[in-house]
């Protein structure tokens, strides 16, 4: 198994936008590549997006169709995919080993493109109305709520930024936080307090999201006096954190305080020959377009690495 025929140039872990972009660029670079996907469908989080309206050239496309277009493009170029789950990596040597449930792969380089998951409220109606009024990305979906009433849940920087962003689009924004003070930076807090169509609701949690075909409102309760009430909203934006899918790499790679894999725009990690792309890496903006960019950058870095190392 140690002959060169059985050694890949690149093994890509994950088939969301960053992994698929990497697969496309790898084929164009004539690199021997295989993409390992845990899920039955390619596309990652984008599959669950009702409508994507901020990706250049593909206005009003739904997330499922976008994921399929990315996958079809990769397949047209000859990209190889395998359904499996990565369990462990051996990455300290020049030739890396990727151990999966069913297979084992030898490779010169690895791209980790496992993505991240939004932390859920875990309340009734959240999953049922995902993409129908429940969103985890104001930048992605805010435009659908022009002149409507929405709620933002959270108290950190992202929640405050979301509320500010949505206040420019929506008629009314309720900002719901379970404590009596925000965790976000002071300058964002001051901005929130200065905007007339943002109403802050302190010491409050969401108990239920309700509606018929789409979100119509939320049931909330005060954590101090247990007072309950209904708030009519057209949408709810959950901003209580993101959980990167990085746990199996934590003993090998440098992670930041949020458990994102540390890397800059060249996608190089703390281990030579291991690269990271998409939402699982440290970055300022997590969008489909930036994930795709990471995939391209990772392959460019790998080409340079392979040229000097092998």
ChimeraX commands (.cxc) that place a marker at each C-alpha (Angstrom):
marker #1 position 0.00,0.00,0.00 radius 0.5
marker #1 position 3.02,2.29,0.17 radius 0.5
marker #1 position 3.63,2.52,-3.57 radius 0.5
marker #1 position 2.91,5.84,-5.22 radius 0.5
marker #1 position -0.15,4.54,-7.07 radius 0.5
marker #1 position -1.99,4.26,-3.77 radius 0.5
marker #1 position -0.96,7.67,-2.44 radius 0.5
marker #1 position -3.20,10.67,-3.11 radius 0.5
marker #1 position -1.95,14.18,-3.62 radius 0.5
marker #1 position -4.95,15.51,-1.70 radius 0.5
marker #1 position -7.63,14.01,0.53 radius 0.5
marker #1 position -10.50,16.44,1.12 radius 0.5
marker #1 position -12.62,15.86,4.23 radius 0.5
marker #1 position -16.08,17.30,3.70 radius 0.5
marker #1 position -18.19,18.21,0.68 radius 0.5
marker #1 position -19.73,21.55,1.52 radius 0.5
marker #1 position -18.97,24.59,-0.67 radius 0.5
marker #1 position -15.31,24.77,0.40 radius 0.5
marker #1 position -14.70,21.05,-0.10 radius 0.5
marker #1 position -16.42,21.05,-3.49 radius 0.5
marker #1 position -14.51,24.14,-4.62 radius 0.5
marker #1 position -11.28,22.44,-3.55 radius 0.5
marker #1 position -12.27,19.32,-5.50 radius 0.5
marker #1 position -12.89,21.43,-8.63 radius 0.5
marker #1 position -9.58,23.27,-8.34 radius 0.5
marker #1 position -7.72,20.04,-7.59 radius 0.5
marker #1 position -9.02,18.45,-10.79 radius 0.5
marker #1 position -8.03,21.50,-12.80 radius 0.5
marker #1 position -4.56,21.24,-11.26 radius 0.5
marker #1 position -4.41,17.51,-12.20 radius 0.5
marker #1 position -3.91,16.45,-8.59 radius 0.5
marker #1 position -4.85,12.92,-7.56 radius 0.5
marker #1 position -7.71,13.67,-5.19 radius 0.5
marker #1 position -10.56,12.04,-3.33 radius 0.5
marker #1 position -13.28,13.77,-1.32 radius 0.5
marker #1 position -14.69,12.01,1.74 radius 0.5
marker #1 position -18.26,12.95,2.56 radius 0.5
marker #1 position -20.05,11.88,5.71 radius 0.5
marker #1 position -23.53,12.90,4.53 radius 0.5
marker #1 position -25.50,11.37,1.68 radius 0.5
marker #1 position -25.80,14.72,-0.12 radius 0.5
marker #1 position -23.07,17.22,-0.98 radius 0.5
marker #1 position -23.51,20.87,-0.04 radius 0.5
marker #1 position -23.15,21.08,3.73 radius 0.5
marker #1 position -25.28,23.69,5.51 radius 0.5
marker #1 position -26.34,25.25,2.21 radius 0.5
marker #1 position -28.65,22.26,1.58 radius 0.5
marker #1 position -30.95,23.54,4.32 radius 0.5
marker #1 position -31.14,27.09,2.99 radius 0.5
marker #1 position -34.51,27.86,1.44 radius 0.5
marker #1 position -33.17,30.56,-0.86 radius 0.5
marker #1 position -29.69,31.95,-1.53 radius 0.5
marker #1 position -29.74,35.48,-2.90 radius 0.5
marker #1 position -26.18,36.71,-2.34 radius 0.5
marker #1 position -24.06,34.38,-4.48 radius 0.5
marker #1 position -22.95,36.13,-7.68 radius 0.5
marker #1 position -24.58,34.85,-10.85 radius 0.5
marker #1 position -27.11,32.59,-9.13 radius 0.5
marker #1 position -29.86,34.86,-7.77 radius 0.5
marker #1 position -32.82,33.29,-5.98 radius 0.5
marker #1 position -31.43,29.76,-6.18 radius 0.5
marker #1 position -32.44,27.40,-3.38 radius 0.5
marker #1 position -29.73,25.80,-1.29 radius 0.5
marker #1 position -30.38,22.26,-2.48 radius 0.5
marker #1 position -30.02,23.21,-6.14 radius 0.5
marker #1 position -26.86,25.19,-5.41 radius 0.5
marker #1 position -25.29,22.21,-3.63 radius 0.5
marker #1 position -26.17,19.98,-6.58 radius 0.5
marker #1 position -24.69,22.45,-9.08 radius 0.5
marker #1 position -21.42,22.52,-7.15 radius 0.5
marker #1 position -21.35,18.71,-7.01 radius 0.5
marker #1 position -22.21,18.31,-10.71 radius 0.5
marker #1 position -19.44,20.74,-11.66 radius 0.5
marker #1 position -16.91,18.72,-9.66 radius 0.5
marker #1 position -18.11,15.43,-11.14 radius 0.5
marker #1 position -17.99,16.83,-14.67 radius 0.5
marker #1 position -14.28,17.49,-14.18 radius 0.5
marker #1 position -13.75,13.96,-12.88 radius 0.5
marker #1 position -13.71,14.47,-9.09 radius 0.5
marker #1 position -13.88,11.29,-7.02 radius 0.5
marker #1 position -16.17,11.04,-3.99 radius 0.5
marker #1 position -16.59,8.36,-1.36 radius 0.5
marker #1 position -19.21,8.05,1.39 radius 0.5
marker #1 position -17.38,7.43,4.66 radius 0.5
marker #1 position -16.69,8.97,8.06 radius 0.5
marker #1 position -13.23,10.05,9.18 radius 0.5
marker #1 position -12.34,8.72,12.61 radius 0.5
marker #1 position -8.65,9.55,13.03 radius 0.5
marker #1 position -5.68,11.17,11.33 radius 0.5
marker #1 position -1.97,10.42,11.39 radius 0.5
marker #1 position -0.52,13.63,10.00 radius 0.5
marker #1 position 2.93,14.22,11.46 radius 0.5
marker #1 position 4.82,12.40,8.68 radius 0.5
marker #1 position 5.20,13.50,5.06 radius 0.5
marker #1 position 2.69,10.83,4.00 radius 0.5
marker #1 position -0.50,11.26,6.01 radius 0.5
marker #1 position -2.96,8.50,6.95 radius 0.5
marker #1 position -6.70,9.18,7.03 radius 0.5
marker #1 position -8.54,6.46,8.94 radius 0.5
marker #1 position -12.26,6.10,8.17 radius 0.5
marker #1 position -14.99,3.70,9.25 radius 0.5
marker #1 position -14.66,1.68,6.04 radius 0.5
marker #1 position -11.42,2.77,4.40 radius 0.5
marker #1 position -7.92,4.08,4.97 radius 0.5
marker #1 position -6.22,6.59,2.68 radius 0.5
marker #1 position -2.59,7.59,2.24 radius 0.5
marker #1 position -2.03,11.15,1.06 radius 0.5
marker #1 position 0.60,13.86,0.72 radius 0.5
marker #1 position -1.81,16.56,1.91 radius 0.5
marker #1 position -5.17,16.90,3.66 radius 0.5
marker #1 position -7.83,19.59,3.39 radius 0.5
marker #1 position -10.17,19.76,6.36 radius 0.5
marker #1 position -13.49,21.17,5.15 radius 0.5
marker #1 position -15.83,19.81,7.80 radius 0.5
marker #1 position -17.75,23.05,8.35 radius 0.5
marker #1 position -19.58,24.22,11.45 radius 0.5
marker #1 position -23.02,23.98,12.95 radius 0.5
marker #1 position -25.11,26.78,14.39 radius 0.5
marker #1 position -25.91,26.28,18.04 radius 0.5
marker #1 position -29.63,25.59,18.30 radius 0.5
marker #1 position -32.22,26.95,20.68 radius 0.5
marker #1 position -33.60,23.41,21.02 radius 0.5
marker #1 position -37.22,24.60,21.24 radius 0.5
marker #1 position -40.44,23.44,19.62 radius 0.5
marker #1 position -40.86,24.77,16.09 radius 0.5
marker #1 position -37.18,25.52,15.48 radius 0.5
marker #1 position -36.48,22.60,13.17 radius 0.5
marker #1 position -39.96,22.65,11.61 radius 0.5
marker #1 position -39.65,26.27,10.50 radius 0.5
marker #1 position -35.98,26.24,9.51 radius 0.5
marker #1 position -35.83,28.12,6.21 radius 0.5
marker #1 position -39.45,29.23,6.70 radius 0.5
marker #1 position -38.81,32.02,9.16 radius 0.5
marker #1 position -36.08,30.52,11.32 radius 0.5
marker #1 position -32.60,31.60,10.25 radius 0.5
marker #1 position -29.08,31.54,11.64 radius 0.5
marker #1 position -27.63,34.11,9.26 radius 0.5
marker #1 position -28.91,37.68,9.05 radius 0.5
marker #1 position -26.47,38.54,6.27 radius 0.5
marker #1 position -27.80,35.63,4.20 radius 0.5
marker #1 position -31.54,35.99,4.82 radius 0.5
marker #1 position -32.21,39.50,6.11 radius 0.5
marker #1 position -33.28,40.83,2.71 radius 0.5
marker #1 position -36.32,38.53,2.75 radius 0.5
marker #1 position -37.76,40.48,5.70 radius 0.5
marker #1 position -37.90,43.98,4.28 radius 0.5
marker #1 position -40.43,46.07,6.23 radius 0.5
marker #1 position -41.32,43.06,8.39 radius 0.5
marker #1 position -40.98,42.32,12.11 radius 0.5
marker #1 position -38.28,39.96,13.32 radius 0.5
marker #1 position -36.62,38.77,16.50 radius 0.5
marker #1 position -32.91,38.22,17.13 radius 0.5
marker #1 position -31.90,35.89,19.95 radius 0.5
marker #1 position -28.51,36.30,21.61 radius 0.5
marker #1 position -26.29,38.73,23.49 radius 0.5
marker #1 position -22.86,38.53,21.90 radius 0.5
marker #1 position -21.25,40.49,19.09 radius 0.5
marker #1 position -22.98,38.50,16.34 radius 0.5
marker #1 position -26.45,39.03,17.82 radius 0.5
marker #1 position -25.84,42.76,18.20 radius 0.5
marker #1 position -24.45,43.04,14.67 radius 0.5
marker #1 position -27.43,41.08,13.34 radius 0.5
marker #1 position -29.88,43.38,15.10 radius 0.5
marker #1 position -28.14,46.48,13.73 radius 0.5
marker #1 position -28.03,45.01,10.22 radius 0.5
marker #1 position -31.70,43.98,10.31 radius 0.5
marker #1 position -32.82,47.36,11.70 radius 0.5
marker #1 position -31.91,48.90,8.34 radius 0.5
marker #1 position -34.17,46.45,6.51 radius 0.5
marker #1 position -36.97,45.52,8.89 radius 0.5
marker #1 position -39.79,47.57,10.34 radius 0.5
marker #1 position -39.16,46.26,13.86 radius 0.5
marker #1 position -36.44,44.17,15.52 radius 0.5
marker #1 position -36.85,42.53,18.93 radius 0.5
marker #1 position -33.48,41.65,20.49 radius 0.5
marker #1 position -34.04,38.92,23.06 radius 0.5
marker #1 position -31.36,38.08,25.61 radius 0.5
marker #1 position -31.52,35.72,28.57 radius 0.5
marker #1 position -29.43,37.99,30.80 radius 0.5
marker #1 position -29.74,41.63,31.91 radius 0.5
marker #1 position -26.63,42.80,30.06 radius 0.5
marker #1 position -24.98,42.01,26.74 radius 0.5
marker #1 position -21.67,40.21,26.29 radius 0.5
marker #1 position -20.93,42.08,23.06 radius 0.5
marker #1 position -18.46,44.95,22.78 radius 0.5
marker #1 position -19.54,48.35,24.11 radius 0.5
marker #1 position -19.52,50.13,20.78 radius 0.5
marker #1 position -22.06,47.66,19.39 radius 0.5
marker #1 position -24.19,47.95,22.52 radius 0.5
marker #1 position -24.25,51.74,22.20 radius 0.5
marker #1 position -25.27,51.45,18.56 radius 0.5
marker #1 position -28.11,49.04,19.42 radius 0.5
marker #1 position -29.43,51.35,22.15 radius 0.5
marker #1 position -29.41,54.29,19.73 radius 0.5
marker #1 position -31.59,52.66,17.06 radius 0.5
marker #1 position -35.28,53.42,17.47 radius 0.5
marker #1 position -36.71,50.30,15.81 radius 0.5
marker #1 position -34.71,47.87,17.98 radius 0.5
marker #1 position -36.47,46.84,21.20 radius 0.5
marker #1 position -34.35,44.94,23.71 radius 0.5
marker #1 position -36.12,42.31,25.81 radius 0.5
marker #1 position -33.96,41.37,28.80 radius 0.5
marker #1 position -33.93,38.24,30.99 radius 0.5
marker #1 position -36.00,36.35,28.45 radius 0.5
marker #1 position -35.80,33.03,26.63 radius 0.5
marker #1 position -37.75,31.64,23.68 radius 0.5
marker #1 position -39.95,28.68,24.63 radius 0.5
marker #1 position -41.60,27.98,21.28 radius 0.5
marker #1 position -41.70,29.13,17.67 radius 0.5
marker #1 position -45.14,28.85,16.11 radius 0.5
marker #1 position -46.91,29.36,12.81 radius 0.5
marker #1 position -48.66,27.52,10.02 radius 0.5
marker #1 position -46.65,27.35,6.80 radius 0.5
marker #1 position -44.22,30.01,8.01 radius 0.5
marker #1 position -43.24,31.58,11.33 radius 0.5
marker #1 position -45.97,33.79,12.79 radius 0.5
marker #1 position -44.67,34.34,16.31 radius 0.5
marker #1 position -42.80,33.15,19.37 radius 0.5
marker #1 position -43.70,32.30,22.94 radius 0.5
marker #1 position -41.22,33.68,25.46 radius 0.5
marker #1 position -40.78,33.70,29.22 radius 0.5
marker #1 position -38.92,35.89,31.68 radius 0.5
marker #1 position -36.28,33.88,33.56 radius 0.5
marker #1 position -36.63,36.02,36.71 radius 0.5
marker #1 position -40.38,36.29,37.23 radius 0.5
marker #1 position -41.53,33.50,34.87 radius 0.5
marker #1 position -43.89,35.90,33.08 radius 0.5
marker #1 position -44.92,34.47,29.72 radius 0.5
marker #1 position -46.08,36.25,26.57 radius 0.5
marker #1 position -46.46,35.93,22.83 radius 0.5
marker #1 position -44.63,38.11,20.33 radius 0.5
marker #1 position -45.81,38.23,16.73 radius 0.5
marker #1 position -42.86,38.09,14.32 radius 0.5
marker #1 position -42.33,37.15,10.70 radius 0.5
marker #1 position -38.90,35.67,11.35 radius 0.5
marker #1 position -36.46,34.77,14.08 radius 0.5
marker #1 position -32.68,34.96,13.78 radius 0.5
marker #1 position -30.81,32.74,16.22 radius 0.5
marker #1 position -27.34,34.06,17.12 radius 0.5
marker #1 position -26.26,32.11,20.18 radius 0.5
marker #1 position -23.03,30.74,18.78 radius 0.5
marker #1 position -21.52,28.40,16.22 radius 0.5
marker #1 position -19.95,25.02,16.88 radius 0.5
marker #1 position -17.14,24.09,14.46 radius 0.5
marker #1 position -16.83,20.43,13.46 radius 0.5
marker #1 position -13.25,20.23,14.69 radius 0.5
marker #1 position -13.32,17.81,17.63 radius 0.5
marker #1 position -11.44,14.96,15.94 radius 0.5
marker #1 position -8.60,17.32,15.00 radius 0.5
marker #1 position -8.11,19.04,18.36 radius 0.5
marker #1 position -5.23,16.85,19.49 radius 0.5
marker #1 position -3.33,17.40,16.23 radius 0.5
marker #1 position -3.88,21.06,15.26 radius 0.5
marker #1 position -3.86,24.48,16.85 radius 0.5
marker #1 position -7.39,25.66,17.63 radius 0.5
marker #1 position -8.55,29.05,18.88 radius 0.5
marker #1 position -10.73,29.65,21.94 radius 0.5
marker #1 position -13.85,28.88,19.90 radius 0.5
marker #1 position -12.38,25.57,18.67 radius 0.5
marker #1 position -11.88,26.83,15.13 radius 0.5
marker #1 position -8.78,25.54,13.37 radius 0.5
marker #1 position -6.23,28.36,13.22 radius 0.5
marker #1 position -5.25,29.37,9.68 radius 0.5
marker #1 position -5.00,32.50,7.55 radius 0.5
marker #1 position -6.03,33.10,3.93 radius 0.5
marker #1 position -3.49,30.58,2.62 radius 0.5
marker #1 position -5.39,27.90,4.61 radius 0.5
marker #1 position -2.21,26.48,6.17 radius 0.5
marker #1 position -2.66,24.93,9.62 radius 0.5
marker #1 position -0.10,24.41,12.38 radius 0.5
marker #1 position 0.92,21.09,10.78 radius 0.5
marker #1 position 2.82,21.02,7.50 radius 0.5
marker #1 position 0.80,19.49,4.67 radius 0.5
marker #1 position -2.55,19.93,6.43 radius 0.5
marker #1 position -4.86,22.70,5.22 radius 0.5
marker #1 position -8.28,23.92,6.32 radius 0.5
marker #1 position -11.10,25.56,4.35 radius 0.5
marker #1 position -14.54,26.96,5.04 radius 0.5
marker #1 position -16.46,27.57,8.25 radius 0.5
marker #1 position -14.25,25.33,10.41 radius 0.5
marker #1 position -11.28,27.72,10.15 radius 0.5
marker #1 position -10.64,31.04,11.89 radius 0.5
marker #1 position -12.11,33.82,9.74 radius 0.5
marker #1 position -14.10,37.04,9.96 radius 0.5
marker #1 position -16.97,36.14,7.60 radius 0.5
marker #1 position -18.61,32.75,7.13 radius 0.5
marker #1 position -20.52,32.78,3.85 radius 0.5
marker #1 position -20.80,30.47,0.84 radius 0.5
marker #1 position -18.67,32.81,-1.24 radius 0.5
marker #1 position -15.85,32.89,1.34 radius 0.5
marker #1 position -15.99,29.11,1.74 radius 0.5
marker #1 position -15.57,28.68,-2.02 radius 0.5
marker #1 position -12.64,31.10,-1.92 radius 0.5
marker #1 position -11.00,29.00,0.78 radius 0.5
marker #1 position -11.26,25.89,-1.38 radius 0.5
marker #1 position -9.42,27.62,-4.21 radius 0.5
marker #1 position -6.79,29.10,-1.88 radius 0.5
marker #1 position -6.16,25.73,-0.22 radius 0.5
marker #1 position -5.40,24.05,-3.54 radius 0.5
marker #1 position -3.13,26.92,-4.58 radius 0.5
marker #1 position -1.20,26.50,-1.33 radius 0.5
marker #1 position -1.04,22.74,-1.85 radius 0.5
marker #1 position 0.37,23.11,-5.36 radius 0.5
marker #1 position 3.20,25.24,-3.96 radius 0.5
marker #1 position 3.75,22.79,-1.09 radius 0.5
marker #1 position 3.90,19.73,-3.36 radius 0.5
marker #1 position 6.29,21.46,-5.75 radius 0.5
marker #1 position 8.83,22.05,-2.99 radius 0.5
marker #1 position 8.25,18.96,-0.82 radius 0.5
marker #1 position 7.92,16.04,-3.26 radius 0.5
marker link #1:1,2 radius 0.2
marker link #1:2,3 radius 0.2
marker link #1:3,4 radius 0.2
marker link #1:4,5 radius 0.2
marker link #1:5,6 radius 0.2
marker link #1:6,7 radius 0.2
marker link #1:7,8 radius 0.2
marker link #1:8,9 radius 0.2
marker link #1:9,10 radius 0.2
marker link #1:10,11 radius 0.2
marker link #1:11,12 radius 0.2
marker link #1:12,13 radius 0.2
marker link #1:13,14 radius 0.2
marker link #1:14,15 radius 0.2
marker link #1:15,16 radius 0.2
marker link #1:16,17 radius 0.2
marker link #1:17,18 radius 0.2
marker link #1:18,19 radius 0.2
marker link #1:19,20 radius 0.2
marker link #1:20,21 radius 0.2
marker link #1:21,22 radius 0.2
marker link #1:22,23 radius 0.2
marker link #1:23,24 radius 0.2
marker link #1:24,25 radius 0.2
marker link #1:25,26 radius 0.2
marker link #1:26,27 radius 0.2
marker link #1:27,28 radius 0.2
marker link #1:28,29 radius 0.2
marker link #1:29,30 radius 0.2
marker link #1:30,31 radius 0.2
marker link #1:31,32 radius 0.2
marker link #1:32,33 radius 0.2
marker link #1:33,34 radius 0.2
marker link #1:34,35 radius 0.2
marker link #1:35,36 radius 0.2
marker link #1:36,37 radius 0.2
marker link #1:37,38 radius 0.2
marker link #1:38,39 radius 0.2
marker link #1:39,40 radius 0.2
marker link #1:40,41 radius 0.2
marker link #1:41,42 radius 0.2
marker link #1:42,43 radius 0.2
marker link #1:43,44 radius 0.2
marker link #1:44,45 radius 0.2
marker link #1:45,46 radius 0.2
marker link #1:46,47 radius 0.2
marker link #1:47,48 radius 0.2
marker link #1:48,49 radius 0.2
marker link #1:49,50 radius 0.2
marker link #1:50,51 radius 0.2
marker link #1:51,52 radius 0.2
marker link #1:52,53 radius 0.2
marker link #1:53,54 radius 0.2
marker link #1:54,55 radius 0.2
marker link #1:55,56 radius 0.2
marker link #1:56,57 radius 0.2
marker link #1:57,58 radius 0.2
marker link #1:58,59 radius 0.2
marker link #1:59,60 radius 0.2
marker link #1:60,61 radius 0.2
marker link #1:61,62 radius 0.2
marker link #1:62,63 radius 0.2
marker link #1:63,64 radius 0.2
marker link #1:64,65 radius 0.2
marker link #1:65,66 radius 0.2
marker link #1:66,67 radius 0.2
marker link #1:67,68 radius 0.2
marker link #1:68,69 radius 0.2
marker link #1:69,70 radius 0.2
marker link #1:70,71 radius 0.2
marker link #1:71,72 radius 0.2
marker link #1:72,73 radius 0.2
marker link #1:73,74 radius 0.2
marker link #1:74,75 radius 0.2
marker link #1:75,76 radius 0.2
marker link #1:76,77 radius 0.2
marker link #1:77,78 radius 0.2
marker link #1:78,79 radius 0.2
marker link #1:79,80 radius 0.2
marker link #1:80,81 radius 0.2
marker link #1:81,82 radius 0.2
marker link #1:82,83 radius 0.2
marker link #1:83,84 radius 0.2
marker link #1:84,85 radius 0.2
marker link #1:85,86 radius 0.2
marker link #1:86,87 radius 0.2
marker link #1:87,88 radius 0.2
marker link #1:88,89 radius 0.2
marker link #1:89,90 radius 0.2
marker link #1:90,91 radius 0.2
marker link #1:91,92 radius 0.2
marker link #1:92,93 radius 0.2
marker link #1:93,94 radius 0.2
marker link #1:94,95 radius 0.2
marker link #1:95,96 radius 0.2
marker link #1:96,97 radius 0.2
marker link #1:97,98 radius 0.2
marker link #1:98,99 radius 0.2
marker link #1:99,100 radius 0.2
marker link #1:100,101 radius 0.2
marker link #1:101,102 radius 0.2
marker link #1:102,103 radius 0.2
marker link #1:103,104 radius 0.2
marker link #1:104,105 radius 0.2
marker link #1:105,106 radius 0.2
marker link #1:106,107 radius 0.2
marker link #1:107,108 radius 0.2
marker link #1:108,109 radius 0.2
marker link #1:109,110 radius 0.2
marker link #1:110,111 radius 0.2
marker link #1:111,112 radius 0.2
marker link #1:112,113 radius 0.2
marker link #1:113,114 radius 0.2
marker link #1:114,115 radius 0.2
marker link #1:115,116 radius 0.2
marker link #1:116,117 radius 0.2
marker link #1:117,118 radius 0.2
marker link #1:118,119 radius 0.2
marker link #1:119,120 radius 0.2
marker link #1:120,121 radius 0.2
marker link #1:121,122 radius 0.2
marker link #1:122,123 radius 0.2
marker link #1:123,124 radius 0.2
marker link #1:124,125 radius 0.2
marker link #1:125,126 radius 0.2
marker link #1:126,127 radius 0.2
marker link #1:127,128 radius 0.2
marker link #1:128,129 radius 0.2
marker link #1:129,130 radius 0.2
marker link #1:130,131 radius 0.2
marker link #1:131,132 radius 0.2
marker link #1:132,133 radius 0.2
marker link #1:133,134 radius 0.2
marker link #1:134,135 radius 0.2
marker link #1:135,136 radius 0.2
marker link #1:136,137 radius 0.2
marker link #1:137,138 radius 0.2
marker link #1:138,139 radius 0.2
marker link #1:139,140 radius 0.2
marker link #1:140,141 radius 0.2
marker link #1:141,142 radius 0.2
marker link #1:142,143 radius 0.2
marker link #1:143,144 radius 0.2
marker link #1:144,145 radius 0.2
marker link #1:145,146 radius 0.2
marker link #1:146,147 radius 0.2
marker link #1:147,148 radius 0.2
marker link #1:148,149 radius 0.2
marker link #1:149,150 radius 0.2
marker link #1:150,151 radius 0.2
marker link #1:151,152 radius 0.2
marker link #1:152,153 radius 0.2
marker link #1:153,154 radius 0.2
marker link #1:154,155 radius 0.2
marker link #1:155,156 radius 0.2
marker link #1:156,157 radius 0.2
marker link #1:157,158 radius 0.2
marker link #1:158,159 radius 0.2
marker link #1:159,160 radius 0.2
marker link #1:160,161 radius 0.2
marker link #1:161,162 radius 0.2
marker link #1:162,163 radius 0.2
marker link #1:163,164 radius 0.2
marker link #1:164,165 radius 0.2
marker link #1:165,166 radius 0.2
marker link #1:166,167 radius 0.2
marker link #1:167,168 radius 0.2
marker link #1:168,169 radius 0.2
marker link #1:169,170 radius 0.2
marker link #1:170,171 radius 0.2
marker link #1:171,172 radius 0.2
marker link #1:172,173 radius 0.2
marker link #1:173,174 radius 0.2
marker link #1:174,175 radius 0.2
marker link #1:175,176 radius 0.2
marker link #1:176,177 radius 0.2
marker link #1:177,178 radius 0.2
marker link #1:178,179 radius 0.2
marker link #1:179,180 radius 0.2
marker link #1:180,181 radius 0.2
marker link #1:181,182 radius 0.2
marker link #1:182,183 radius 0.2
marker link #1:183,184 radius 0.2
marker link #1:184,185 radius 0.2
marker link #1:185,186 radius 0.2
marker link #1:186,187 radius 0.2
marker link #1:187,188 radius 0.2
marker link #1:188,189 radius 0.2
marker link #1:189,190 radius 0.2
marker link #1:190,191 radius 0.2
marker link #1:191,192 radius 0.2
marker link #1:192,193 radius 0.2
marker link #1:193,194 radius 0.2
marker link #1:194,195 radius 0.2
marker link #1:195,196 radius 0.2
marker link #1:196,197 radius 0.2
marker link #1:197,198 radius 0.2
marker link #1:198,199 radius 0.2
marker link #1:199,200 radius 0.2
marker link #1:200,201 radius 0.2
marker link #1:201,202 radius 0.2
marker link #1:202,203 radius 0.2
marker link #1:203,204 radius 0.2
marker link #1:204,205 radius 0.2
marker link #1:205,206 radius 0.2
marker link #1:206,207 radius 0.2
marker link #1:207,208 radius 0.2
marker link #1:208,209 radius 0.2
marker link #1:209,210 radius 0.2
marker link #1:210,211 radius 0.2
marker link #1:211,212 radius 0.2
marker link #1:212,213 radius 0.2
marker link #1:213,214 radius 0.2
marker link #1:214,215 radius 0.2
marker link #1:215,216 radius 0.2
marker link #1:216,217 radius 0.2
marker link #1:217,218 radius 0.2
marker link #1:218,219 radius 0.2
marker link #1:219,220 radius 0.2
marker link #1:220,221 radius 0.2
marker link #1:221,222 radius 0.2
marker link #1:222,223 radius 0.2
marker link #1:223,224 radius 0.2
marker link #1:224,225 radius 0.2
marker link #1:225,226 radius 0.2
marker link #1:226,227 radius 0.2
marker link #1:227,228 radius 0.2
marker link #1:228,229 radius 0.2
marker link #1:229,230 radius 0.2
marker link #1:230,231 radius 0.2
marker link #1:231,232 radius 0.2
marker link #1:232,233 radius 0.2
marker link #1:233,234 radius 0.2
marker link #1:234,235 radius 0.2
marker link #1:235,236 radius 0.2
marker link #1:236,237 radius 0.2
marker link #1:237,238 radius 0.2
marker link #1:238,239 radius 0.2
marker link #1:239,240 radius 0.2
marker link #1:240,241 radius 0.2
marker link #1:241,242 radius 0.2
marker link #1:242,243 radius 0.2
marker link #1:243,244 radius 0.2
marker link #1:244,245 radius 0.2
marker link #1:245,246 radius 0.2
marker link #1:246,247 radius 0.2
marker link #1:247,248 radius 0.2
marker link #1:248,249 radius 0.2
marker link #1:249,250 radius 0.2
marker link #1:250,251 radius 0.2
marker link #1:251,252 radius 0.2
marker link #1:252,253 radius 0.2
marker link #1:253,254 radius 0.2
marker link #1:254,255 radius 0.2
marker link #1:255,256 radius 0.2
marker link #1:256,257 radius 0.2
marker link #1:257,258 radius 0.2
marker link #1:258,259 radius 0.2
marker link #1:259,260 radius 0.2
marker link #1:260,261 radius 0.2
marker link #1:261,262 radius 0.2
marker link #1:262,263 radius 0.2
marker link #1:263,264 radius 0.2
marker link #1:264,265 radius 0.2
marker link #1:265,266 radius 0.2
marker link #1:266,267 radius 0.2
marker link #1:267,268 radius 0.2
marker link #1:268,269 radius 0.2
marker link #1:269,270 radius 0.2
marker link #1:270,271 radius 0.2
marker link #1:271,272 radius 0.2
marker link #1:272,273 radius 0.2
marker link #1:273,274 radius 0.2
marker link #1:274,275 radius 0.2
marker link #1:275,276 radius 0.2
marker link #1:276,277 radius 0.2
marker link #1:277,278 radius 0.2
marker link #1:278,279 radius 0.2
marker link #1:279,280 radius 0.2
marker link #1:280,281 radius 0.2
marker link #1:281,282 radius 0.2
marker link #1:282,283 radius 0.2
marker link #1:283,284 radius 0.2
marker link #1:284,285 radius 0.2
marker link #1:285,286 radius 0.2
marker link #1:286,287 radius 0.2
marker link #1:287,288 radius 0.2
marker link #1:288,289 radius 0.2
marker link #1:289,290 radius 0.2
marker link #1:290,291 radius 0.2
marker link #1:291,292 radius 0.2
marker link #1:292,293 radius 0.2
marker link #1:293,294 radius 0.2
marker link #1:294,295 radius 0.2
marker link #1:295,296 radius 0.2
marker link #1:296,297 radius 0.2
marker link #1:297,298 radius 0.2
marker link #1:298,299 radius 0.2
marker link #1:299,300 radius 0.2
marker link #1:300,301 radius 0.2
marker link #1:301,302 radius 0.2
marker link #1:302,303 radius 0.2
marker link #1:303,304 radius 0.2
marker link #1:304,305 radius 0.2
marker link #1:305,306 radius 0.2
marker link #1:306,307 radius 0.2
marker link #1:307,308 radius 0.2
marker link #1:308,309 radius 0.2
marker link #1:309,310 radius 0.2
view
